[in-house]
Amino acid sequence: MARLLLGVLLALVVFQAAAGEWRDHPAISQLFEEAGVEGTFVLYDAQSQLFIGHDRARAETRYVPASTFKVPHTLIGLATGVVEGVDEILPFGGAPQPFSVWESDMSLRDAIVVSNVPVYQGLARKIGSEGMRDRLRSAGYGNGDIGTVVDRFWLDGPLAISAMEQARFMARLAAGALPFDPDHQAAVREIVLLEENGDRALHGKTGWQNAPSPGTGWWTGWVRSGDSLYGFALNMDILDPSDAAMRLELGKASLRAAGVY
């Protein structure tokens, strides 16, 4: 019994160390309140391992990652060798899609920009459950649970990840600190680059669970400014398709409020 209690205590210490320190950011909370949005924003300072943001309870809660999963998904595709590079053309399968832009064969470089679900579903089937599960767990991505349907688990669950975990994962990718080939990490960093100005760069990926219907919206990525590196993640309730634009609007406003963008 004593050994069991010691194990639990050690696990709690490890969890607390991994979680990092949290500080509420009143200006970011005010942005959410003024927008009338239920959600969270997390900024992770990779140097100090400090988290700041809005709504810690929600930031610690895991949600289905939706298309933000395309970031680790691309890494896993490259790592397993089922795709040679981000510019290899992959098939979408030929079936009608809810968005016409998805009805094209395309590279991962292009597919990640338009969140081409069928292209990535085909990639998932090629990777297979074992390859996907092993790589996810080694990377420490969320709960690491892919269930039994290899081409839907990031869209419907059971895979889930919290905003705090997303922010830390993105910071690790930015630093090349994930358990993947450095060249593969560099390739993924390149295709999620959104803006670059001097020594400051913004990388990110959106997601929308249950699109185009109500669900959870995501925006996650990182900002590199000089020698400083910040991972970030926003998730929010999307009640109407018009809410989707708030992911970037509120996310960028939060980065500005934190003084990193």
Contacts in CASP RR format, 6 or more apart in sequence:
PFRMAT RR
TARGET T0000
AUTHOR 0000-0000-0000
METHOD contacts of the structure
MODEL  1
MARLLLGVLLALVVFQAAAGEWRDHPAISQLFEEAGVEGTFVLYDAQSQL
FIGHDRARAETRYVPASTFKVPHTLIGLATGVVEGVDEILPFGGAPQPFS
VWESDMSLRDAIVVSNVPVYQGLARKIGSEGMRDRLRSAGYGNGDIGTVV
DRFWLDGPLAISAMEQARFMARLAAGALPFDPDHQAAVREIVLLEENGDR
ALHGKTGWQNAPSPGTGWWTGWVRSGDSLYGFALNMDILDPSDAAMRLEL
GKASLRAAGVY
19 51 0 8 1.000
19 60 0 8 1.000
19 164 0 8 1.000
20 49 0 8 1.000
20 50 0 8 1.000
20 51 0 8 1.000
21 49 0 8 1.000
21 50 0 8 1.000
21 51 0 8 1.000
22 50 0 8 1.000
22 51 0 8 1.000
22 52 0 8 1.000
22 53 0 8 1.000
22 56 0 8 1.000
22 59 0 8 1.000
23 50 0 8 1.000
23 51 0 8 1.000
23 52 0 8 1.000
23 53 0 8 1.000
24 52 0 8 1.000
24 53 0 8 1.000
24 54 0 8 1.000
24 56 0 8 1.000
25 43 0 8 1.000
25 52 0 8 1.000
25 53 0 8 1.000
25 54 0 8 1.000
25 257 0 8 1.000
25 258 0 8 1.000
27 257 0 8 1.000
28 41 0 8 1.000
28 52 0 8 1.000
28 53 0 8 1.000
28 54 0 8 1.000
28 254 0 8 1.000
28 257 0 8 1.000
28 258 0 8 1.000
29 53 0 8 1.000
29 54 0 8 1.000
29 55 0 8 1.000
31 41 0 8 1.000
31 54 0 8 1.000
31 250 0 8 1.000
31 253 0 8 1.000
31 254 0 8 1.000
31 257 0 8 1.000
32 38 0 8 1.000
32 39 0 8 1.000
32 41 0 8 1.000
32 54 0 8 1.000
32 55 0 8 1.000
32 250 0 8 1.000
35 246 0 8 1.000
35 250 0 8 1.000
37 236 0 8 1.000
37 237 0 8 1.000
37 243 0 8 1.000
37 246 0 8 1.000
37 250 0 8 1.000
38 236 0 8 1.000
38 237 0 8 1.000
39 54 0 8 1.000
39 55 0 8 1.000
39 58 0 8 1.000
39 234 0 8 1.000
39 235 0 8 1.000
39 236 0 8 1.000
39 237 0 8 1.000
40 53 0 8 1.000
40 54 0 8 1.000
40 55 0 8 1.000
40 56 0 8 1.000
40 58 0 8 1.000
40 59 0 8 1.000
40 163 0 8 1.000
40 233 0 8 1.000
40 234 0 8 1.000
40 235 0 8 1.000
40 236 0 8 1.000
41 53 0 8 1.000
41 54 0 8 1.000
41 55 0 8 1.000
41 59 0 8 1.000
41 163 0 8 1.000
41 232 0 8 1.000
41 233 0 8 1.000
41 234 0 8 1.000
41 250 0 8 1.000
41 251 0 8 1.000
41 254 0 8 1.000
42 51 0 8 1.000
42 52 0 8 1.000
42 53 0 8 1.000
42 59 0 8 1.000
42 163 0 8 1.000
42 164 0 8 1.000
42 166 0 8 1.000
42 167 0 8 1.000
42 232 0 8 1.000
42 233 0 8 1.000
42 234 0 8 1.000
43 51 0 8 1.000
43 52 0 8 1.000
43 53 0 8 1.000
43 167 0 8 1.000
43 230 0 8 1.000
43 231 0 8 1.000
43 232 0 8 1.000
43 254 0 8 1.000
43 255 0 8 1.000
43 258 0 8 1.000
43 260 0 8 1.000
44 50 0 8 1.000
44 51 0 8 1.000
44 164 0 8 1.000
44 167 0 8 1.000
44 168 0 8 1.000
44 171 0 8 1.000
44 230 0 8 1.000
44 231 0 8 1.000
44 232 0 8 1.000
45 51 0 8 1.000
45 52 0 8 1.000
45 228 0 8 1.000
45 229 0 8 1.000
45 230 0 8 1.000
46 171 0 8 1.000
46 174 0 8 1.000
46 175 0 8 1.000
46 229 0 8 1.000
46 230 0 8 1.000
46 231 0 8 1.000
47 228 0 8 1.000
47 229 0 8 1.000
51 59 0 8 1.000
51 164 0 8 1.000
51 167 0 8 1.000
52 258 0 8 1.000
53 59 0 8 1.000
53 254 0 8 1.000
53 258 0 8 1.000
54 254 0 8 1.000
58 163 0 8 1.000
58 235 0 8 1.000
59 162 0 8 1.000
59 163 0 8 1.000
59 164 0 8 1.000
59 233 0 8 1.000
60 162 0 8 1.000
60 163 0 8 1.000
60 164 0 8 1.000
61 162 0 8 1.000
62 142 0 8 1.000
62 143 0 8 1.000
62 160 0 8 1.000
62 161 0 8 1.000
62 162 0 8 1.000
62 165 0 8 1.000
63 160 0 8 1.000
63 161 0 8 1.000
63 162 0 8 1.000
63 209 0 8 1.000
63 216 0 8 1.000
63 218 0 8 1.000
63 235 0 8 1.000
64 154 0 8 1.000
64 155 0 8 1.000
64 156 0 8 1.000
64 157 0 8 1.000
64 159 0 8 1.000
64 160 0 8 1.000
64 209 0 8 1.000
64 216 0 8 1.000
65 154 0 8 1.000
65 159 0 8 1.000
65 160 0 8 1.000
65 161 0 8 1.000
65 166 0 8 1.000
65 207 0 8 1.000
65 209 0 8 1.000
65 218 0 8 1.000
66 154 0 8 1.000
66 155 0 8 1.000
66 207 0 8 1.000
66 208 0 8 1.000
66 209 0 8 1.000
66 210 0 8 1.000
66 211 0 8 1.000
66 216 0 8 1.000
66 217 0 8 1.000
66 218 0 8 1.000
67 115 0 8 1.000
67 117 0 8 1.000
67 154 0 8 1.000
67 205 0 8 1.000
67 206 0 8 1.000
67 207 0 8 1.000
67 208 0 8 1.000
67 218 0 8 1.000
68 166 0 8 1.000
68 205 0 8 1.000
68 206 0 8 1.000
68 207 0 8 1.000
68 218 0 8 1.000
68 219 0 8 1.000
68 220 0 8 1.000
69 154 0 8 1.000
69 159 0 8 1.000
70 111 0 8 1.000
70 112 0 8 1.000
70 115 0 8 1.000
70 120 0 8 1.000
70 205 0 8 1.000
71 112 0 8 1.000
71 170 0 8 1.000
71 173 0 8 1.000
71 188 0 8 1.000
71 192 0 8 1.000
71 205 0 8 1.000
71 220 0 8 1.000
72 135 0 8 1.000
72 136 0 8 1.000
72 139 0 8 1.000
72 141 0 8 1.000
72 169 0 8 1.000
73 120 0 8 1.000
73 123 0 8 1.000
73 124 0 8 1.000
73 154 0 8 1.000
74 86 0 8 1.000
74 108 0 8 1.000
74 112 0 8 1.000
74 187 0 8 1.000
74 188 0 8 1.000
74 191 0 8 1.000
75 135 0 8 1.000
75 139 0 8 1.000
75 173 0 8 1.000
75 178 0 8 1.000
75 180 0 8 1.000
75 184 0 8 1.000
75 185 0 8 1.000
75 188 0 8 1.000
76 127 0 8 1.000
76 131 0 8 1.000
76 132 0 8 1.000
76 135 0 8 1.000
76 136 0 8 1.000
77 83 0 8 1.000
77 123 0 8 1.000
77 126 0 8 1.000
77 127 0 8 1.000
78 85 0 8 1.000
78 86 0 8 1.000
78 180 0 8 1.000
78 181 0 8 1.000
78 184 0 8 1.000
78 187 0 8 1.000
78 188 0 8 1.000
79 135 0 8 1.000
79 180 0 8 1.000
79 181 0 8 1.000
79 184 0 8 1.000
80 127 0 8 1.000
80 131 0 8 1.000
80 135 0 8 1.000
82 123 0 8 1.000
82 126 0 8 1.000
82 127 0 8 1.000
83 90 0 8 1.000
83 108 0 8 1.000
83 123 0 8 1.000
83 126 0 8 1.000
85 108 0 8 1.000
85 187 0 8 1.000
86 107 0 8 1.000
86 108 0 8 1.000
86 109 0 8 1.000
86 187 0 8 1.000
86 188 0 8 1.000
86 190 0 8 1.000
86 191 0 8 1.000
87 107 0 8 1.000
87 108 0 8 1.000
87 109 0 8 1.000
88 107 0 8 1.000
88 108 0 8 1.000
89 105 0 8 1.000
89 106 0 8 1.000
89 107 0 8 1.000
90 105 0 8 1.000
90 106 0 8 1.000
90 107 0 8 1.000
90 108 0 8 1.000
90 111 0 8 1.000
90 119 0 8 1.000
90 122 0 8 1.000
90 123 0 8 1.000
91 105 0 8 1.000
91 119 0 8 1.000
91 122 0 8 1.000
92 102 0 8 1.000
92 103 0 8 1.000
92 104 0 8 1.000
92 105 0 8 1.000
92 106 0 8 1.000
92 116 0 8 1.000
92 118 0 8 1.000
92 119 0 8 1.000
93 118 0 8 1.000
93 122 0 8 1.000
94 103 0 8 1.000
94 118 0 8 1.000
95 118 0 8 1.000
96 103 0 8 1.000
97 103 0 8 1.000
97 117 0 8 1.000
97 118 0 8 1.000
98 212 0 8 1.000
99 114 0 8 1.000
101 114 0 8 1.000
101 116 0 8 1.000
102 114 0 8 1.000
102 116 0 8 1.000
102 117 0 8 1.000
102 118 0 8 1.000
102 119 0 8 1.000
104 116 0 8 1.000
105 119 0 8 1.000
106 114 0 8 1.000
106 116 0 8 1.000
106 119 0 8 1.000
108 119 0 8 1.000
108 123 0 8 1.000
108 191 0 8 1.000
109 191 0 8 1.000
110 116 0 8 1.000
111 119 0 8 1.000
111 120 0 8 1.000
112 191 0 8 1.000
112 192 0 8 1.000
112 205 0 8 1.000
113 191 0 8 1.000
115 206 0 8 1.000
115 207 0 8 1.000
117 155 0 8 1.000
121 151 0 8 1.000
121 152 0 8 1.000
122 151 0 8 1.000
124 132 0 8 1.000
124 150 0 8 1.000
124 151 0 8 1.000
125 150 0 8 1.000
125 151 0 8 1.000
127 150 0 8 1.000
128 150 0 8 1.000
129 146 0 8 1.000
129 147 0 8 1.000
129 148 0 8 1.000
129 150 0 8 1.000
132 146 0 8 1.000
132 150 0 8 1.000
133 144 0 8 1.000
133 146 0 8 1.000
136 142 0 8 1.000
136 144 0 8 1.000
136 146 0 8 1.000
136 159 0 8 1.000
137 144 0 8 1.000
138 179 0 8 1.000
139 169 0 8 1.000
139 178 0 8 1.000
139 179 0 8 1.000
139 180 0 8 1.000
140 169 0 8 1.000
141 161 0 8 1.000
141 165 0 8 1.000
141 169 0 8 1.000
142 159 0 8 1.000
142 160 0 8 1.000
142 161 0 8 1.000
142 162 0 8 1.000
142 165 0 8 1.000
142 169 0 8 1.000
143 158 0 8 1.000
143 159 0 8 1.000
143 160 0 8 1.000
143 161 0 8 1.000
144 159 0 8 1.000
145 153 0 8 1.000
145 157 0 8 1.000
145 158 0 8 1.000
145 159 0 8 1.000
145 160 0 8 1.000
146 153 0 8 1.000
146 158 0 8 1.000
146 159 0 8 1.000
147 153 0 8 1.000
147 157 0 8 1.000
147 158 0 8 1.000
147 159 0 8 1.000
149 156 0 8 1.000
153 159 0 8 1.000
155 209 0 8 1.000
161 169 0 8 1.000
163 220 0 8 1.000
163 233 0 8 1.000
163 234 0 8 1.000
163 235 0 8 1.000
164 233 0 8 1.000
166 218 0 8 1.000
166 220 0 8 1.000
166 221 0 8 1.000
166 233 0 8 1.000
167 220 0 8 1.000
167 221 0 8 1.000
167 231 0 8 1.000
167 232 0 8 1.000
167 233 0 8 1.000
168 231 0 8 1.000
169 178 0 8 1.000
170 203 0 8 1.000
170 204 0 8 1.000
170 220 0 8 1.000
170 221 0 8 1.000
170 222 0 8 1.000
170 231 0 8 1.000
170 232 0 8 1.000
170 233 0 8 1.000
171 222 0 8 1.000
171 229 0 8 1.000
171 230 0 8 1.000
171 231 0 8 1.000
172 178 0 8 1.000
173 185 0 8 1.000
173 188 0 8 1.000
173 189 0 8 1.000
173 222 0 8 1.000
174 189 0 8 1.000
174 203 0 8 1.000
174 221 0 8 1.000
174 222 0 8 1.000
174 224 0 8 1.000
174 229 0 8 1.000
174 231 0 8 1.000
175 229 0 8 1.000
176 182 0 8 1.000
176 185 0 8 1.000
176 186 0 8 1.000
178 185 0 8 1.000
189 203 0 8 1.000
192 203 0 8 1.000
192 204 0 8 1.000
192 205 0 8 1.000
192 221 0 8 1.000
193 201 0 8 1.000
193 202 0 8 1.000
193 203 0 8 1.000
194 202 0 8 1.000
194 203 0 8 1.000
194 204 0 8 1.000
195 201 0 8 1.000
195 202 0 8 1.000
196 202 0 8 1.000
199 224 0 8 1.000
199 225 0 8 1.000
199 226 0 8 1.000
200 223 0 8 1.000
200 224 0 8 1.000
200 225 0 8 1.000
200 226 0 8 1.000
200 261 0 8 1.000
201 223 0 8 1.000
201 224 0 8 1.000
202 222 0 8 1.000
202 223 0 8 1.000
202 255 0 8 1.000
202 261 0 8 1.000
203 221 0 8 1.000
203 222 0 8 1.000
203 223 0 8 1.000
203 224 0 8 1.000
204 219 0 8 1.000
204 220 0 8 1.000
204 221 0 8 1.000
204 222 0 8 1.000
205 218 0 8 1.000
205 219 0 8 1.000
205 220 0 8 1.000
205 221 0 8 1.000
206 217 0 8 1.000
206 218 0 8 1.000
206 219 0 8 1.000
206 247 0 8 1.000
206 248 0 8 1.000
207 217 0 8 1.000
207 218 0 8 1.000
207 219 0 8 1.000
207 247 0 8 1.000
208 215 0 8 1.000
208 216 0 8 1.000
208 217 0 8 1.000
208 218 0 8 1.000
208 238 0 8 1.000
208 244 0 8 1.000
208 247 0 8 1.000
209 215 0 8 1.000
209 216 0 8 1.000
209 217 0 8 1.000
209 218 0 8 1.000
210 216 0 8 1.000
211 244 0 8 1.000
212 241 0 8 1.000
214 237 0 8 1.000
214 238 0 8 1.000
214 239 0 8 1.000
214 240 0 8 1.000
215 237 0 8 1.000
215 238 0 8 1.000
215 239 0 8 1.000
216 235 0 8 1.000
216 236 0 8 1.000
216 237 0 8 1.000
216 238 0 8 1.000
217 235 0 8 1.000
217 236 0 8 1.000
217 237 0 8 1.000
217 238 0 8 1.000
217 244 0 8 1.000
217 247 0 8 1.000
218 233 0 8 1.000
218 234 0 8 1.000
218 235 0 8 1.000
218 247 0 8 1.000
219 233 0 8 1.000
219 234 0 8 1.000
219 247 0 8 1.000
219 248 0 8 1.000
219 251 0 8 1.000
220 231 0 8 1.000
220 232 0 8 1.000
220 233 0 8 1.000
220 234 0 8 1.000
221 231 0 8 1.000
221 232 0 8 1.000
221 233 0 8 1.000
222 229 0 8 1.000
222 230 0 8 1.000
222 231 0 8 1.000
222 232 0 8 1.000
223 229 0 8 1.000
223 230 0 8 1.000
223 231 0 8 1.000
223 232 0 8 1.000
223 255 0 8 1.000
223 260 0 8 1.000
223 261 0 8 1.000
224 230 0 8 1.000
225 260 0 8 1.000
228 260 0 8 1.000
230 258 0 8 1.000
230 260 0 8 1.000
232 251 0 8 1.000
232 254 0 8 1.000
232 255 0 8 1.000
234 247 0 8 1.000
234 250 0 8 1.000
234 251 0 8 1.000
234 254 0 8 1.000
236 243 0 8 1.000
236 246 0 8 1.000
236 247 0 8 1.000
236 250 0 8 1.000
237 243 0 8 1.000
238 244 0 8 1.000
252 261 0 8 1.000
255 261 0 8 1.000
END
